[in-house]
Amino acid sequence: MRLNELVDNEGARKKRMRVGRGTSSGKGKTAGRGVKGQTSRSGVAIKGFEGGQMPIHMRLPKRGFNKPNRKKLNAVNLGRLQLAIEAGKLEKGSTVNATTLVAAGIIRRELDGVRVLAKGELKEKLDFDVAGMSKAALEAVEKLGGKVTITAPLKPEVASDEPTGDDG
């Protein structure tokens, strides 16, 4: 047996049907599309159309809620920060914020800020200037003597709908 002698079993691969290639081919003339009408033409877009009846995707209730001005935060675990310190990417006792994390290669881009989570163990003292931190992570950092500053996320809030008082 040689590589150039390998072949599929008989009938393992079926050739595709070439439509519209003469009446004797079995799929000639109308190419299996029937006669006339919208679906015999190209560019048909009636998949969800139910003959004027309200389509099922519109009859079913909508679920959930998508907050329009939601903040996208990077999640960083304490264990990941410890690995970065051991690898020499972060200095012991330095201030951790979005810019230093990008420079260290821990996160790819700043987004709206960083939220620190408590998975893993941090052994070195670090100061944090971040947009958010879980309670367990806050306790772990303060236990080591680190300072935590929670800042507002980077992007400004969308203008509020409060009246200005000049409705006169």
N, C-alpha and C positions, 0 to 999 in steps of 0.2 A: 504494500500500500504506500503510495507516494502522495504528497500534497496536491500535485497536479491531477491526480486521479480521483480526488474527492468529488462526489456529486450528491445532490439531494435525492431523496426517494422519489419514485414516480408519483406525480400528483401532489407533492408537498408545496409547490409554488404554482399559483394559478395566475395566468396572464390577465391583465385588466381588460375590460370590455371597451373597445374603441367605438364610440357612438357616432352616428351621423356619417358613416362611410359606405353608403349604398344599401339598397333594400335587401340584398342577399346576405348581408352581414348579420341580420337578426335584430339589429338596433339602428337601422338606417332611417331615412326620411325624417320622422319627427323625433328620433333619438330617445324614445321612451317617455317623452313629455306630453303625449296626448295631442290634441288639436286645439289651436288658438287659445286665447285667454291669457291672463296675467302670468300664470305659472309656466306657460310654454316659452315665455320670453326670459331674457337674462335680467338680473337685478331685482329679483322678487324679494319683498320684505314684508311678508305677511305671517311670520311664524307665530306671533302672539295674538293675531287677529282672530276674533271669534264671531265674525259676521255682524258686527254692530253691538253685540251683547258686551257688557262690561267685562273685560278680560280678567282672568283669575288672579293675575298678579296685582290688579288694582282692587279686587274684591277682598283680598286678604288683609288683615290689619297690619299696620307698620309696627315694628318692635324696636325698643331701645331709644337711645337719645345720643346724638353726636354734638357735643359742645362746640359751638362755632369758634371760640377763641381759646381753645384748650392749649395748655403749655406742653411742649414736648421736652421731656427731661431725659438726660442720660442716667442710667442706673449703674452705680459703681459699688461693688462689694468691698468690705474691709479686707478680706482675704486677697483680693486682686491688688490692693494697694500694698499689702505686705510683700507680695511677690515682686512688685515693682521696686520696692526699697531694697530687697535682697539682690535684685538684678542690677542695682545701681542707677535705675532710671529716675527714682525720686530720692531726695535727700532726707535724712532723719531730721525731724524738727521743722521741716519747711512748711509753708502754707499751701494747702491743696485747694485749687480752684479749677474752673473749666480750662483756662489757658495752660496751666501747668500740666494738667492731665492730657491735653492734646499734645503738648511738647514731649511728654513721657511716652506717648503712644498707647495710652490706656483707653482713651476714647478717640473716635475718628474726627468728630466735629463738635462744636460747642452746643448747637441747638439752642434751647431756651435756658439751659443751666444744667446742673448736676444734682442728683439725689443720691445720697450715700445710704447703703443698706448694710445690715449686720452679718451677712453670711461670711463665714471665715473668721480668722482671728488676727487682730492687729497687735503687734508687739512693741512697736515704736511710737513715740509721741509725735503727733502731727497736729497742726492747726488747720481748721477748715473754714473756707469762705464759699459756701455752696447755697443752692436754691432750696434744698430740702434734705432732711436726714430722719431716718426712722428712730424711734425711741431707744431701741436696743443698741443701735449704732452710736447714738448720742451718749448713752451710759458707758459704753466701751471706750469711747474717746476720752470722756471726762475722767474715767478711772485711771487712764494713763497720763493724765495731766494736760491734755490738749484743749485748745480753745475752739469753740464752734460759733461761727457767725452765719446766720441764715439771712440771705439777701433776697430781694425780689427777683423774679425771673427777668432775663435780659430784654425781651421784646416788650414794648409799651402796650398798655391795655387799650382796647377798642374804646372809642369815645362813648361815654355813658349817655343814657336817654333822659337825664334829669332836666327839668325845665330851667330855663335861664332867668326867668322872672320878668322878661320884657314881652309878655304875651298881649299886653295892653290893648 
